[in-house]
Amino acid sequence: MSFKALARLLLPADGAPSMVVEADPRWKLGPIMTSQPSTVIWGRAPAPSGTAIPRLARMAAARERALLAVRVRPERPYRVSGVYRWRPPRLVAGHVRNRLRDTLLGGAVVELVRDPRRPRVLDAVAAAAGHPGDVRRFTAGSGGSALVRLEDAGVHAGRILRLAQAGQPADPAHAADGLERLAPLGIGVVPNLLKRGVVCGASWTIESTLPGRRPAWVTPAIALQVVTLCARLPVAATGPTALEADLGRIAAALPEQSQELTEAGAWAARILGCLPLVMRHGDLWAGNLLVAGNQLTGVVDWDNWHPAAVPGTDLLHLMTTDRALRTRREMGEVFMGRPWRSPAFRSLSASYWEAFELRPDSEVLDAVGVAWWASEIGHALKLAPGQARDRRWVALNVEAILRRLP
């Protein structure tokens, strides 16, 4: 689904006949239909984590052979207009393991065109955003989105253009709503929303860029600054809770688990009734932080924010994701150790709870853990619905957890 969503951003903006072909694991293009559409977008998204290494090696070799073949001898009357590498999600900044993941798991998108002068949806969006000329470089984001760095002449700071199909999981409009809500608070480490709109069925936003780089790990100094940020996020008065929405998303993807999810939600909601509702980031980990040394300079990618979430879930996500990366375990495995009861989390979150004048006991922390798990799994299924068909992933990250819940 994410490949097709990204591919549609590269189709002709004028709606000319076109074709999207998702490669199989052997990366075979096959003959293009006799109608010879004006544009063919061919390729495949990155392979999922957890795929066996021998299978990944075969797929990577097939990918490179196929890309070489289509470059050297594209099917007539087409020419290769662009080849874009699609990296898997980064784990830690500048790590050798990331480069190996790029090689084994990486995907690619190839543009085959009959008329290279025909503007694409991506170009039409960039023009509406004020970018002169066609876009020749972009980064494939999660869920089939695209990111383009827009440089301003004579200005050191640039801008980031985000776009995706309107109404689809990666639609940047939701994150834009969150940034608009945060704007009055004047939090310097949050991007400013500069523009937003919809062009040719694609939703787009422009954000200011922030200084710094992604940290390899979350140091204690950085973690404390994140705690301070989380304590400043708005408190909700009333409204639907994130827990209910997250569990509903999981149930929609895994209907056979609906009853257990409903029972878990009812239990957690009863326990959490004593806590206020707060705004969350929803995906707070090292990959969405920017730092200069040990100074936090940016918190980006607000696509899983929610105005009425359970407090503490962002901090729990920060700690558990860091732990999962260090130990190379999946979130389901980390959850089984109940990290919210650990001395590390109690130390990290102490000043946060003090800001709300709360001292959560073990039962409340258990319910916070359930809310964090629901946010993590719901977000994963939103961006990659195909994981619902991965029996290993479901067994490890959903079924095993539900068996452990009260």
N, C-alpha and C positions, 0 to 999 in steps of 0.2 A: 504493500500500500504506500509506503513512504517513497519508493522509487517512482511510482506512477505520479504521486503528488509533486515530487520535484521535477519530473520530466515535463509536466504540463506547464511549468514556468518557462520552459525553453521552446514551446510551440509558437507558431506564428501568431502575432497579436491580431491579425486581420481575420483569423478563423479559417485560413486556407486548409484544405485537406491535409491531414497529417496522421502519424502513426506512432504509437508508443509500444515498444517491444521489450519486455523484461527477459533478460537472459536466464537460461537455466544454469544449474551448477557447473555445467560443462562449457558455458560461455559460447554456445553456438548461435550465430545470428540467423542462419537460414535465408532462404530467398525472400526478398521483399515483394509484397503483393503486386499483381500485374497493373493495378490502377496507378502505381507509382505516385504516392502522395508527395507533396512538396517538401515535407520534412519527416524524418524518421529519428526518433530518440531511442537509443538502445543502450542497455547496460544492466546493472544490478547493484542493489544496496549492499553495504558491508554484511558479512556473515555474522550471525549472533555469537556472543561469547558462550563457551561451553561446547562448541563443536570440536570434535576429535581432531587432534593435530594432523594425523595422516590425511584426513579428508580436507582440512584446510590447505595443506600443502598441494594437494592435487588441484583444488579449486584455484589457488593462486597461480600455479603454473599454467592452467588452462586460460585464466584471465589474461596473462601476459602474452601468450601465443595469439589469442583472439584480438587483442588490441594492436599487436604488431601487424597482423594480417589485414585488419580493416584500415589501418593507416597506409599500408603499402599498396593494397589493391581493393579499394572500396567498390561496391557494386555500382555499375553504371546505371543511370546518369548522375549518380550522387558523388559529392565530395565531402570529406571530413571537415566540418566547420569548427569543431572543438572536441577535445577529450579532457574530461575533468575527473580527477581522482577524488574518491569519496572515502575519507578516513573514518574509521570507527571512533566511537567516543574516546576522548583522551582520558587516561587514568591519572597520571601525575606528570607535571611539566618537565620536559627535557629528559625523560627517563628512557633508557635503552629498551625497556619492555614495550614502550609505546611504539617505537620504530618497528619492532618485531610484529606487533599487532597490526600496524599499518600494512605491512607486507602480506601477512597471512589472512587477515580479515577484510582488508580494504575492498571497496567496490569501485565502480567507475561509471561515468555517463558519457556517451558519445553522441554528437550531433552529426547527422547525415542530411545534407540539404541539396536541393536542386538550384535554388536561388539564394546565394549567401547574403544578398542585400535586404532580404525580407526581415523586418524587425520582429523580435520575439516579445512574449509577454514580459519577460525580464527587462528588456530594453524599454518597453512602454512604461513600466513602473519606474525605472530609473529616470526616465525623462520627466515624468510627473513629479519626481522627487528633486529635480533640478540638476541631474547628472548629465553632462553633455556627451553625446556619442553612445555607441553600443558598449555593453558590459562584457569584457573579455575574461575577467577573473571574479570568481565568487567561491564561497565556502558552503558546502552542503551542511545544513544544520539538522537537528533532530526532527523526526516526524515529517520529513519532506520539505523543510524550509530552506531558504537560501539567504546568505549574508554577504553583503557587498560593502567594502570599506570605501567611503567617499572622502577623498582628500580635498581640503580647501586650500586654494592657492594663497600663499602668504600667511597661512594660519597653521600653527603647530598642531593644534588639536583637530582631529578628523571627526567623521560621523559614521555611524553604522546604519545601513539600510537593511531591514529585515523584511522578508516577504514570504508568503505562502498562500495556498488557495484559501479564499475566504470561507469561513465556516468549518474548516478542517481542523484536526487536532493541533497542528502547528501554527494556526492563525495567530499572528502577533498582536491582534487587537486586544486579547485578554491581558497580556503583559502590559500593553499600553494603558489599559484602565488602571492597573496597579501603580504604574509610575505616575499617572495623573493624581491618584489619591495621595501619593507620598510627596508630591511636589511642594505643597504648602509647609511641610515640616522642615525643609531646608537641610536634608541629610546629604552631606557632601559626597558620600561614597556611593550614592545611587545615581544612575544615569538620568539625564534630563530628556523628556520626550519632546522632540522638536517639531515633528510633523507626523501625520497619519492619513491614510486614505485607502480607497479601493479602485483598482484599475484593471480592466479586462478579467474580472473575476478573481483577482489576486489582492489580498489585503496586505498593506505595507505600513511600516513605521520607520522613522529616523530617530535615532538616539545619539546623544553626545557620547564620545569615547572618554574613557577614564585612564589616568596614568597607571603604570605598574605592570606587573606580569603575574601569571598564575604561580602560586607557591607549590613547591614539590610536596610539602606536607603542611599541615596546620600546626604551627608552633603554639606553645602556651600563650605567648604574647598576642598572637593574632587571634586566638580563640577568645581571649578576654575582650578584645575590641569587638568581636562579633556578638558577644554577650551584651555589651553596651548597646549596640545597634538594635538587637532584638528587643531589648527593654524599652526602646523608643518607638517601636512600631505601634500603630493605633490600636486602641481597645474598642471592640464592637459593643454596641448597646444591645441590639436585638438582631434577629435575622437567622437564616438557615446556617447550620454548622457545617464545617468542612468534613467532619467525620461522617456525617450522613451522606454527603455527596460522594466522598471517596469510596465508601462501602457500596453505594449504589452503582458506581462505575465498575467495581470489581464484580458485582453480581450480574451486571449486564453482559460482561465478557465471559463469566463463568456461572451460568444460571444453575448448574447442578450444586453450587455451593451457597445458593441464596438463603436457605433456611439457617445454616450455620452463621452466615454473615449477619443476618437479621438478629439472631440471638446475641452474637458478640457485640453488635452495635447497641442493643438495648442494655446489656450489662455495662458497657463502657459509658454510655450516656448517663446512666444512673449515678455512677461513681464520679463523673466529671461535672456534675451539676454544681459543685461548690467552686468551680474555677471560672474566671472571666473568659470571654472570647477575645482573641487577639488576631491581628493580621499576621499571616505567615509568609515567608518566602517560598517554601515548599520544596526547594531543591538546593539546600545550603550545604555545599561541600567545597573542597579545595578548588575544583575545576571552575566554580562560579565566583571565586574571589580573585581580587587583584591586590598585590602588595608591592611595596618598595622597601626592601629589607624586612624589618619586622613591623612595618607600618601598614595598616589596612588602607587601601586607596580606592577600592571598588567592590561592589556586590552587584553582579549582573545576572541576566537570564531569569526574569521574574514570571515565566510562563506558567508556573504552578502556584502562584500566590492565591490566597483566599482571605476575604475580609473577616471571617469569623471562625478561626481555627483554635485548636487546643494549645494552650501555652506550653512551651518546653519542647515541642516537636521539632522545631528548627535546630535547636541545640543538640537534641538527640541525633538528628540526622547528620549534623556536622561531625559528631564524635564517632558514630557508628560507620559512616562512610569511610572516614580516615582509618578506622580499625579494619574494615573489610579490605581496603586496598593494601594495607600493610601485611595482612595475613593471607590475602588472596582467597578470601571466602565470599560467598554470596550473602546477600542481606538476610535471607531466611536462616542461614546458619548462625549469623551474628545475633539475630533476634532470639534464638533458642537460649542464648546465654544471659538473657534479661539485662542488657547493658545499662538500662535506666536505674538499676539498683546498685550499680558499681560505685566504689568510692570515687572513681574518675569523673563520673557524671555528676555525682553529688557535689564534688568540688567545683566543677565547671559551672554548674547551674546555681550555686549558692547565692550569688549576688543578684541573679535574675529573679529568683523566687522572693528575695528580700524586697526587690522593687515593687512587687505586687502584695507584699506583706503576707506571704503564704509560706507554709511549711508542709509540703505534701508528704503523706505517709506512704508506705509501701504499696497499698492498694491503689491509691491515686496514681502513683508512678507506674503501676502495671497498666492502668487505663491510658495514661499518656503514651506508653509503649505501643498499645494497640492502635491509638490514633496515628502515631508515627508510621507504623507498619501499613495502615490503610492508605496513608498519603503516598508512601513510597510505591506500593503495588499499584494503586490507582493511576499514578502518574506514568509508571512503566507501561501499563496496558493502554493508556491513552495514546502514547507516542509509538508503541509497537504492538498493535493488537494481535499480531501473529504469535506472540508469546503465549496466548491463551491456548494455542494448539500444541505447544511444546510440553509434553507430559513431564519431562524431567524438571523443567522450570516450575510448572504448576505444583508438582509434588513437593519440591523443596521449599518454595517460597509462599505457597498458599495452603495446601492441604496439611502439611506438617505443622504449620502455625495454628490453624484452626483446631487441630486435635489437642493443642496445648492450652488453648484459651479456656477461661472459666465457663 
